[in-house]
């Protein structure tokens, strides 16, 4: 059964950085385009960006204003979201999921990122 697991979140001071990880049981992630998303308290889900499965190219929304980098390690079946110069408004639960016309997989629990001094 497919299960997405996000990790790496935590409490970080403004200006700090974090690297989030996305792993999956039951699926090989590099066969799919994988996106990162976040949801802040009281807000809707926001797309951060995506890494495609064919050539590893990435695309990003303006959500993090160029402060996010998505990468992958196929040997570890893991996707990463590196974020720098974090701001309090980046506080949210972060998720990964497939980006496909066939729709998303079941969502994982996400990983909480809190940016605060």
N, CA, C and O atoms as a GROMACS GRO file, in nm:
protein
  468
    1UNK      N    1   0.085  -0.119   0.000
    1UNK     CA    2   0.000   0.000   0.000
    1UNK      C    3   0.088   0.123   0.000
    1UNK      O    4   0.185   0.132   0.076
    2UNK      N    5   0.055   0.219  -0.086
    2UNK     CA    6   0.136   0.338  -0.098
    2UNK      C    7   0.121   0.426   0.026
    2UNK      O    8   0.010   0.451   0.073
    3UNK      N    9   0.233   0.473   0.075
    3UNK     CA   10   0.232   0.562   0.190
    3UNK      C   11   0.343   0.665   0.174
    3UNK      O   12   0.461   0.631   0.164
    4UNK      N   13   0.303   0.791   0.171
    4UNK     CA   14   0.400   0.900   0.164
    4UNK      C   15   0.438   0.942   0.306
    4UNK      O   16   0.354   0.951   0.394
    5UNK      N   17   0.567   0.967   0.325
    5UNK     CA   18   0.616   1.009   0.456
    5UNK      C   19   0.706   1.130   0.440
    5UNK      O   20   0.812   1.122   0.376
    6UNK      N   21   0.664   1.240   0.497
    6UNK     CA   22   0.744   1.362   0.496
    6UNK      C   23   0.815   1.375   0.632
    6UNK      O   24   0.761   1.337   0.735
    7UNK      N   25   0.936   1.428   0.629
    7UNK     CA   26   1.011   1.444   0.753
    7UNK      C   27   1.110   1.559   0.738
    7UNK      O   28   1.131   1.612   0.629
    8UNK      N   29   1.169   1.596   0.851
    8UNK     CA   30   1.272   1.698   0.848
    8UNK      C   31   1.228   1.834   0.898
    8UNK      O   32   1.309   1.926   0.908
    9UNK      N   33   1.101   1.847   0.930
    9UNK     CA   34   1.052   1.975   0.980
    9UNK      C   35   1.098   2.000   1.122
    9UNK      O   36   1.164   1.917   1.184
   10UNK      N   37   1.062   2.115   1.172
   10UNK     CA   38   1.099   2.150   1.308
   10UNK      C   39   1.087   2.298   1.332
   10UNK      O   40   1.029   2.371   1.251
   11UNK      N   41   1.143   2.342   1.442
   11UNK     CA   42   1.144   2.483   1.478
   11UNK      C   43   1.276   2.544   1.432
   11UNK      O   44   1.384   2.492   1.464
   12UNK      N   45   1.267   2.650   1.359
   12UNK     CA   46   1.387   2.717   1.309
   12UNK      C   47   1.370   2.868   1.324
   12UNK      O   48   1.260   2.920   1.313
   13UNK      N   49   1.479   2.936   1.347
   13UNK     CA   50   1.475   3.081   1.361
   13UNK      C   51   1.463   3.148   1.225
   13UNK      O   52   1.507   3.091   1.124
   14UNK      N   53   1.405   3.265   1.220
   14UNK     CA   54   1.402   3.339   1.093
   14UNK      C   55   1.543   3.352   1.035
   14UNK      O   56   1.640   3.380   1.106
   15UNK      N   57   1.551   3.332   0.905
   15UNK     CA   58   1.681   3.334   0.837
   15UNK      C   59   1.747   3.199   0.828
   15UNK      O   60   1.846   3.183   0.757
   16UNK      N   61   1.694   3.102   0.899
   16UNK     CA   62   1.752   2.969   0.898
   16UNK      C   63   1.711   2.888   0.776
   16UNK      O   64   1.643   2.938   0.688
   17UNK      N   65   1.755   2.764   0.774
   17UNK     CA   66   1.726   2.676   0.661
   17UNK      C   67   1.686   2.538   0.711
   17UNK      O   68   1.717   2.500   0.824
   18UNK      N   69   1.619   2.466   0.626
   18UNK     CA   70   1.579   2.328   0.655
   18UNK      C   71   1.580   2.248   0.526
   18UNK      O   72   1.562   2.303   0.417
   19UNK      N   73   1.603   2.120   0.538
   19UNK     CA   74   1.585   2.028   0.426
   19UNK      C   75   1.481   1.925   0.465
   19UNK      O   76   1.500   1.848   0.559
   20UNK      N   77   1.372   1.925   0.393
   20UNK     CA   78   1.265   1.829   0.416
   20UNK      C   79   1.285   1.710   0.323
   20UNK      O   80   1.339   1.722   0.213
   21UNK      N   81   1.240   1.595   0.369
   21UNK     CA   82   1.251   1.473   0.291
   21UNK      C   83   1.112   1.414   0.265
   21UNK      O   84   1.020   1.430   0.345
   22UNK      N   85   1.102   1.346   0.154
   22UNK     CA   86   0.979   1.277   0.117
   22UNK      C   87   1.016   1.137   0.071
   22UNK      O   88   1.087   1.120  -0.028
   23UNK      N   89   0.968   1.040   0.142
   23UNK     CA   90   0.990   0.902   0.102
   23UNK      C   91   0.855   0.834   0.083
   23UNK      O   92   0.751   0.887   0.121
   24UNK      N   93   0.860   0.717   0.024
   24UNK     CA   94   0.734   0.647  -0.002
   24UNK      C   95   0.754   0.497   0.006
   24UNK      O   96   0.851   0.442  -0.045
   25UNK      N   97   0.659   0.434   0.069
   25UNK     CA   98   0.653   0.289   0.069
   25UNK      C   99   0.555   0.246  -0.040
   25UNK      O  100   0.446   0.302  -0.053
   26UNK      N  101   0.596   0.148  -0.118
   26UNK     CA  102   0.504   0.094  -0.216
   26UNK      C  103   0.508   0.160  -0.352
   26UNK      O  104   0.427   0.126  -0.439
   27UNK      N  105   0.599   0.252  -0.374
   27UNK     CA  106   0.608   0.318  -0.503
   27UNK      C  107   0.750   0.369  -0.525
   27UNK      O  108   0.819   0.406  -0.430
   28UNK      N  109   0.792   0.369  -0.649
   28UNK     CA  110   0.922   0.427  -0.684
   28UNK      C  111   0.901   0.570  -0.726
   28UNK      O  112   0.842   0.596  -0.831
   29UNK      N  113   0.947   0.663  -0.646
   29UNK     CA  114   0.914   0.804  -0.666
   29UNK      C  115   0.969   0.858  -0.798
   29UNK      O  116   0.906   0.945  -0.858
   30UNK      N  117   1.083   0.810  -0.843
   30UNK     CA  118   1.141   0.871  -0.963
   30UNK      C  119   1.066   0.834  -1.090
   30UNK      O  120   1.103   0.879  -1.199
   31UNK      N  121   0.962   0.755  -1.078
   31UNK     CA  122   0.876   0.727  -1.193
   31UNK      C  123   0.767   0.831  -1.211
   31UNK      O  124   0.688   0.825  -1.305
   32UNK      N  125   0.763   0.927  -1.119
   32UNK     CA  126   0.656   1.025  -1.118
   32UNK      C  127   0.710   1.167  -1.099
   32UNK      O  128   0.817   1.188  -1.043
   33UNK      N  129   0.632   1.262  -1.148
   33UNK     CA  130   0.658   1.401  -1.110
   33UNK      C  131   0.607   1.419  -0.968
   33UNK      O  132   0.493   1.385  -0.936
   34UNK      N  133   0.693   1.474  -0.883
   34UNK     CA  134   0.659   1.490  -0.742
   34UNK      C  135   0.662   1.637  -0.707
   34UNK      O  136   0.758   1.708  -0.736
   35UNK      N  137   0.556   1.680  -0.644
   35UNK     CA  138   0.547   1.819  -0.602
   35UNK      C  139   0.554   1.833  -0.452
   35UNK      O  140   0.527   1.739  -0.377
   36UNK      N  141   0.590   1.953  -0.411
   36UNK     CA  142   0.586   1.991  -0.269
   36UNK      C  143   0.479   2.096  -0.250
   36UNK      O  144   0.460   2.185  -0.333
   37UNK      N  145   0.410   2.084  -0.140
   37UNK     CA  146   0.299   2.172  -0.108
   37UNK      C  147   0.307   2.209   0.040
   37UNK      O  148   0.379   2.147   0.118
   38UNK      N  149   0.232   2.311   0.075
   38UNK     CA  150   0.226   2.346   0.216
   38UNK      C  151   0.088   2.403   0.249
   38UNK      O  152   0.015   2.452   0.163
   39UNK      N  153   0.057   2.394   0.377
   39UNK     CA  154  -0.069   2.451   0.424
   39UNK      C  155  -0.044   2.517   0.557
   39UNK      O  156  -0.009   2.452   0.655
   40UNK      N  157  -0.063   2.646   0.558
   40UNK     CA  158  -0.047   2.724   0.680
   40UNK      C  159  -0.178   2.721   0.759
   40UNK      O  160  -0.283   2.694   0.702
   41UNK      N  161  -0.172   2.748   0.888
   41UNK     CA  162  -0.293   2.747   0.970
   41UNK      C  163  -0.399   2.840   0.912
   41UNK      O  164  -0.373   2.957   0.887
   42UNK      N  165  -0.518   2.786   0.893
   42UNK     CA  166  -0.628   2.867   0.844
   42UNK      C  167  -0.622   2.903   0.698
   42UNK      O  168  -0.704   2.981   0.649
   43UNK      N  169  -0.525   2.846   0.626
   43UNK     CA  170  -0.508   2.878   0.485
   43UNK      C  171  -0.531   2.755   0.398
   43UNK      O  172  -0.532   2.643   0.448
   44UNK      N  173  -0.548   2.777   0.270
   44UNK     CA  174  -0.561   2.666   0.177
   44UNK      C  175  -0.425   2.609   0.141
   44UNK      O  176  -0.321   2.664   0.179
   45UNK      N  177  -0.428   2.502   0.070
   45UNK     CA  178  -0.302   2.440   0.028
   45UNK      C  179  -0.234   2.525  -0.078
   45UNK      O  180  -0.299   2.582  -0.166
   46UNK      N  181  -0.102   2.533  -0.069
   46UNK     CA  182  -0.024   2.615  -0.161
   46UNK      C  183   0.084   2.528  -0.224
   46UNK      O  184   0.154   2.453  -0.156
   47UNK      N  185   0.096   2.538  -0.354
   47UNK     CA  186   0.199   2.461  -0.426
   47UNK      C  187   0.331   2.537  -0.420
   47UNK      O  188   0.335   2.658  -0.440
   48UNK      N  189   0.439   2.464  -0.393
   48UNK     CA  190   0.572   2.523  -0.388
   48UNK      C  191   0.647   2.497  -0.518
   48UNK      O  192   0.709   2.588  -0.574
   49UNK      N  193   0.642   2.376  -0.565
   49UNK     CA  194   0.712   2.341  -0.687
   49UNK      C  195   0.709   2.192  -0.712
   49UNK      O  196   0.643   2.116  -0.641
   50UNK      N  197   0.783   2.152  -0.816
   50UNK     CA  198   0.774   2.014  -0.862
   50UNK      C  199   0.906   1.974  -0.928
   50UNK      O  200   0.977   2.058  -0.984
   51UNK      N  201   0.936   1.845  -0.920
   51UNK     CA  202   1.048   1.790  -0.996
   51UNK      C  203   0.992   1.682  -1.087
   51UNK      O  204   0.920   1.593  -1.042
   52UNK      N  205   1.026   1.689  -1.217
   52UNK     CA  206   0.966   1.590  -1.305
   52UNK      C  207   1.048   1.463  -1.309
   52UNK      O  208   1.162   1.459  -1.263
   53UNK      N  209   0.989   1.361  -1.365
   53UNK     CA  210   1.051   1.229  -1.360
   53UNK      C  211   1.135   1.199  -1.483
   53UNK      O  212   1.215   1.105  -1.482
   54UNK      N  213   1.118   1.277  -1.588
   54UNK     CA  214   1.188   1.244  -1.711
   54UNK      C  215   1.332   1.294  -1.713
   54UNK      O  216   1.424   1.221  -1.750
   55UNK      N  217   1.351   1.420  -1.673
   55UNK     CA  218   1.486   1.476  -1.678
   55UNK      C  219   1.526   1.547  -1.550
   55UNK      O  220   1.632   1.609  -1.544
   56UNK      N  221   1.443   1.537  -1.448
   56UNK     CA  222   1.478   1.598  -1.321
   56UNK      C  223   1.464   1.748  -1.317
   56UNK      O  224   1.508   1.813  -1.222
   57UNK      N  225   1.402   1.804  -1.420
   57UNK     CA  226   1.384   1.949  -1.418
   57UNK      C  227   1.283   1.988  -1.312
   57UNK      O  228   1.192   1.912  -1.279
   58UNK      N  229   1.302   2.107  -1.261
   58UNK     CA  230   1.216   2.157  -1.155
   58UNK      C  231   1.144   2.284  -1.200
   58UNK      O  232   1.191   2.356  -1.287
   59UNK      N  233   1.032   2.308  -1.139
   59UNK     CA  234   0.964   2.435  -1.158
   59UNK      C  235   0.909   2.477  -1.023
   59UNK      O  236   0.876   2.394  -0.939
   60UNK      N  237   0.900   2.605  -1.004
   60UNK     CA  238   0.860   2.660  -0.876
   60UNK      C  239   0.754   2.768  -0.896
   60UNK      O  240   0.752   2.838  -0.997
   61UNK      N  241   0.668   2.779  -0.798
   61UNK     CA  242   0.577   2.892  -0.795
   61UNK      C  243   0.648   3.007  -0.724
   61UNK      O  244   0.765   2.996  -0.686
   62UNK      N  245   0.577   3.114  -0.706
   62UNK     CA  246   0.634   3.229  -0.634
   62UNK      C  247   0.616   3.216  -0.483
   62UNK      O  248   0.648   3.308  -0.407
   63UNK      N  249   0.565   3.100  -0.439
   63UNK     CA  250   0.531   3.085  -0.298
   63UNK      C  251   0.649   3.114  -0.206
   63UNK      O  252   0.633   3.176  -0.100
   64UNK      N  253   0.766   3.069  -0.246
   64UNK     CA  254   0.882   3.090  -0.159
   64UNK      C  255   0.984   3.184  -0.219
   64UNK      O  256   1.097   3.193  -0.170
   65UNK      N  257   0.946   3.253  -0.321
   65UNK     CA  258   1.027   3.365  -0.373
   65UNK      C  259   1.172   3.326  -0.401
   65UNK      O  260   1.264   3.401  -0.370
   66UNK      N  261   1.191   3.209  -0.460
   66UNK     CA  262   1.325   3.166  -0.497
   66UNK      C  263   1.405   3.108  -0.383
   66UNK      O  264   1.525   3.086  -0.399
   67UNK      N  265   1.345   3.081  -0.270
   67UNK     CA  266   1.417   3.030  -0.153
   67UNK      C  267   1.404   2.879  -0.137
   67UNK      O  268   1.447   2.823  -0.036
   68UNK      N  269   1.346   2.812  -0.236
   68UNK     CA  270   1.326   2.667  -0.229
   68UNK      C  271   1.399   2.596  -0.341
   68UNK      O  272   1.408   2.647  -0.453
   69UNK      N  273   1.452   2.479  -0.311
   69UNK     CA  274   1.517   2.395  -0.412
   69UNK      C  275   1.470   2.252  -0.393
   69UNK      O  276   1.481   2.196  -0.284
   70UNK      N  277   1.418   2.193  -0.499
   70UNK     CA  278   1.371   2.055  -0.495
   70UNK      C  279   1.473   1.966  -0.565
   70UNK      O  280   1.524   1.999  -0.671
   71UNK      N  281   1.501   1.853  -0.503
   71UNK     CA  282   1.596   1.759  -0.562
   71UNK      C  283   1.550   1.618  -0.527
   71UNK      O  284   1.452   1.598  -0.456
   72UNK      N  285   1.624   1.520  -0.578
   72UNK     CA  286   1.587   1.382  -0.549
   72UNK      C  287   1.711   1.294  -0.545
   72UNK      O  288   1.813   1.324  -0.608
   73UNK      N  289   1.699   1.185  -0.471
   73UNK     CA  290   1.803   1.082  -0.467
   73UNK      C  291   1.732   0.952  -0.502
   73UNK      O  292   1.666   0.892  -0.417
   74UNK      N  293   1.747   0.909  -0.625
   74UNK     CA  294   1.674   0.791  -0.670
   74UNK      C  295   1.720   0.665  -0.597
   74UNK      O  296   1.640   0.575  -0.574
   75UNK      N  297   1.846   0.660  -0.562
   75UNK     CA  298   1.895   0.541  -0.491
   75UNK      C  299   1.827   0.524  -0.356
   75UNK      O  300   1.812   0.412  -0.306
   76UNK      N  301   1.787   0.636  -0.297
   76UNK     CA  302   1.722   0.633  -0.167
   76UNK      C  303   1.570   0.645  -0.178
   76UNK      O  304   1.499   0.645  -0.078
   77UNK      N  305   1.520   0.656  -0.302
   77UNK     CA  306   1.376   0.673  -0.324
   77UNK      C  307   1.323   0.790  -0.241
   77UNK      O  308   1.220   0.780  -0.175
   78UNK      N  309   1.396   0.900  -0.246
   78UNK     CA  310   1.366   1.015  -0.162
   78UNK      C  311   1.372   1.143  -0.242
   78UNK      O  312   1.459   1.162  -0.327
   79UNK      N  313   1.276   1.230  -0.214
   79UNK     CA  314   1.275   1.364  -0.270
   79UNK      C  315   1.305   1.462  -0.157
   79UNK      O  316   1.278   1.435  -0.040
   80UNK      N  317   1.362   1.577  -0.194
   80UNK     CA  318   1.399   1.675  -0.093
   80UNK      C  319   1.344   1.812  -0.130
   80UNK      O  320   1.326   1.846  -0.246
   81UNK      N  321   1.318   1.888  -0.025
   81UNK     CA  322   1.286   2.030  -0.040
   81UNK      C  323   1.380   2.105   0.053
   81UNK      O  324   1.370   2.095   0.176
   82UNK      N  325   1.472   2.179  -0.006
   82UNK     CA  326   1.563   2.262   0.073
   82UNK      C  327   1.510   2.404   0.072
   82UNK      O  328   1.479   2.460  -0.033
   83UNK      N  329   1.499   2.461   0.190
   83UNK     CA  330   1.446   2.598   0.204
   83UNK      C  331   1.547   2.681   0.282
   83UNK      O  332   1.599   2.638   0.384
   84UNK      N  333   1.573   2.799   0.233
   84UNK     CA  334   1.666   2.887   0.305
   84UNK      C  335   1.601   3.022   0.332
   84UNK      O  336   1.495   3.055   0.280
   85UNK      N  337   1.670   3.100   0.416
   85UNK     CA  338   1.620   3.232   0.454
   85UNK      C  339   1.473   3.226   0.496
   85UNK      O  340   1.389   3.304   0.451
   86UNK      N  341   1.445   3.132   0.583
   86UNK     CA  342   1.306   3.108   0.623
   86UNK      C  343   1.248   3.226   0.698
   86UNK      O  344   1.317   3.296   0.772
   87UNK      N  345   1.119   3.248   0.676
   87UNK     CA  346   1.046   3.359   0.736
   87UNK      C  347   0.930   3.305   0.819
   87UNK      O  348   0.886   3.192   0.796
   88UNK      N  349   0.882   3.383   0.914
   88UNK     CA  350   0.768   3.335   0.994
   88UNK      C  351   0.649   3.293   0.907
   88UNK      O  352   0.576   3.201   0.943
   89UNK      N  353   0.630   3.359   0.794
   89UNK     CA  354   0.517   3.324   0.708
   89UNK      C  355   0.536   3.191   0.636
   89UNK      O  356   0.444   3.144   0.569
   90UNK      N  357   0.653   3.130   0.649
   90UNK     CA  358   0.675   2.996   0.595
   90UNK      C  359   0.624   2.888   0.690
   90UNK      O  360   0.626   2.770   0.656
   91UNK      N  361   0.580   2.927   0.808
   91UNK     CA  362   0.527   2.832   0.904
   91UNK      C  363   0.406   2.762   0.844
   91UNK      O  364   0.308   2.826   0.805
   92UNK      N  365   0.413   2.630   0.837
   92UNK     CA  366   0.308   2.551   0.772
   92UNK      C  367   0.339   2.404   0.789
   92UNK      O  368   0.446   2.366   0.836
   93UNK      N  369   0.244   2.322   0.750
   93UNK     CA  370   0.270   2.178   0.734
   93UNK      C  371   0.305   2.156   0.587
   93UNK      O  372   0.235   2.203   0.497
   94UNK      N  373   0.413   2.086   0.564
   94UNK     CA  374   0.464   2.065   0.429
   94UNK      C  375   0.438   1.920   0.387
   94UNK      O  376   0.458   1.826   0.464
   95UNK      N  377   0.395   1.905   0.262
   95UNK     CA  378   0.358   1.777   0.207
   95UNK      C  379   0.423   1.755   0.070
   95UNK      O  380   0.457   1.850   0.000
   96UNK      N  381   0.438   1.630   0.036
   96UNK     CA  382   0.476   1.596  -0.101
   96UNK      C  383   0.367   1.507  -0.159
   96UNK      O  384   0.292   1.443  -0.085
   97UNK      N  385   0.359   1.505  -0.292
   97UNK     CA  386   0.263   1.417  -0.357
   97UNK      C  387   0.290   1.414  -0.506
   97UNK      O  388   0.364   1.497  -0.559
   98UNK      N  389   0.232   1.320  -0.570
   98UNK     CA  390   0.241   1.308  -0.715
   98UNK      C  391   0.171   1.424  -0.782
   98UNK      O  392   0.068   1.473  -0.734
   99UNK      N  393   0.227   1.467  -0.894
   99UNK     CA  394   0.159   1.563  -0.979
   99UNK      C  395   0.129   1.491  -1.109
   99UNK      O  396   0.219   1.460  -1.187
  100UNK      N  397   0.001   1.465  -1.132
  100UNK     CA  398  -0.038   1.384  -1.247
  100UNK      C  399  -0.182   1.416  -1.285
  100UNK      O  400  -0.263   1.454  -1.202
  101UNK      N  401  -0.211   1.398  -1.414
  101UNK     CA  402  -0.349   1.415  -1.459
  101UNK      C  403  -0.439   1.310  -1.396
  101UNK      O  404  -0.561   1.323  -1.394
  102UNK      N  405  -0.376   1.205  -1.345
  102UNK     CA  406  -0.455   1.101  -1.279
  102UNK      C  407  -0.480   1.133  -1.133
  102UNK      O  408  -0.540   1.054  -1.060
  103UNK      N  409  -0.435   1.249  -1.090
  103UNK     CA  410  -0.464   1.293  -0.955
  103UNK      C  411  -0.357   1.257  -0.856
  103UNK      O  412  -0.262   1.185  -0.887
  104UNK      N  413  -0.373   1.309  -0.736
  104UNK     CA  414  -0.275   1.287  -0.631
  104UNK      C  415  -0.300   1.153  -0.563
  104UNK      O  416  -0.409   1.096  -0.568
  105UNK      N  417  -0.194   1.105  -0.499
  105UNK     CA  418  -0.208   0.989  -0.411
  105UNK      C  419  -0.272   1.033  -0.279
  105UNK      O  420  -0.296   1.151  -0.256
  106UNK      N  421  -0.298   0.938  -0.194
  106UNK     CA  422  -0.343   0.973  -0.058
  106UNK      C  423  -0.233   1.056   0.009
  106UNK      O  424  -0.115   1.024   0.000
  107UNK      N  425  -0.274   1.159   0.076
  107UNK     CA  426  -0.178   1.249   0.138
  107UNK      C  427  -0.117   1.187   0.264
  107UNK      O  428  -0.184   1.117   0.340
  108UNK      N  429   0.010   1.216   0.283
  108UNK     CA  430   0.075   1.177   0.407
  108UNK      C  431   0.038   1.274   0.518
  108UNK      O  432  -0.048   1.361   0.502
  109UNK      N  433   0.105   1.258   0.631
  109UNK     CA  434   0.076   1.345   0.746
  109UNK      C  435   0.147   1.478   0.738
  109UNK      O  436   0.115   1.571   0.812
  110UNK      N  437   0.242   1.488   0.648
  110UNK     CA  438   0.316   1.612   0.637
  110UNK      C  439   0.418   1.627   0.748
  110UNK      O  440   0.426   1.545   0.840
  111UNK      N  441   0.496   1.734   0.737
  111UNK     CA  442   0.594   1.764   0.841
  111UNK      C  443   0.581   1.912   0.877
  111UNK      O  444   0.577   1.998   0.789
  112UNK      N  445   0.575   1.940   1.004
  112UNK     CA  446   0.550   2.076   1.052
  112UNK      C  447   0.679   2.157   1.049
  112UNK      O  448   0.783   2.114   1.099
  113UNK      N  449   0.671   2.273   0.989
  113UNK     CA  450   0.781   2.370   0.992
  113UNK      C  451   0.730   2.493   1.065
  113UNK      O  452   0.629   2.552   1.029
  114UNK      N  453   0.802   2.531   1.168
  114UNK     CA  454   0.768   2.650   1.244
  114UNK      C  455   0.889   2.743   1.245
  114UNK      O  456   0.998   2.707   1.288
  115UNK      N  457   0.866   2.863   1.195
  115UNK     CA  458   0.973   2.963   1.189
  115UNK      C  459   0.942   3.072   1.292
  115UNK      O  460   0.846   3.148   1.278
  116UNK      N  461   1.023   3.076   1.392
  116UNK     CA  462   0.997   3.170   1.502
  116UNK      C  463   1.125   3.193   1.580
  116UNK      O  464   1.210   3.105   1.592
  117UNK      N  465   1.135   3.314   1.634
  117UNK     CA  466   1.249   3.344   1.721
  117UNK      C  467   1.212   3.320   1.866
  117UNK      O  468   1.295   3.340   1.955
   0.00000   0.00000   0.00000
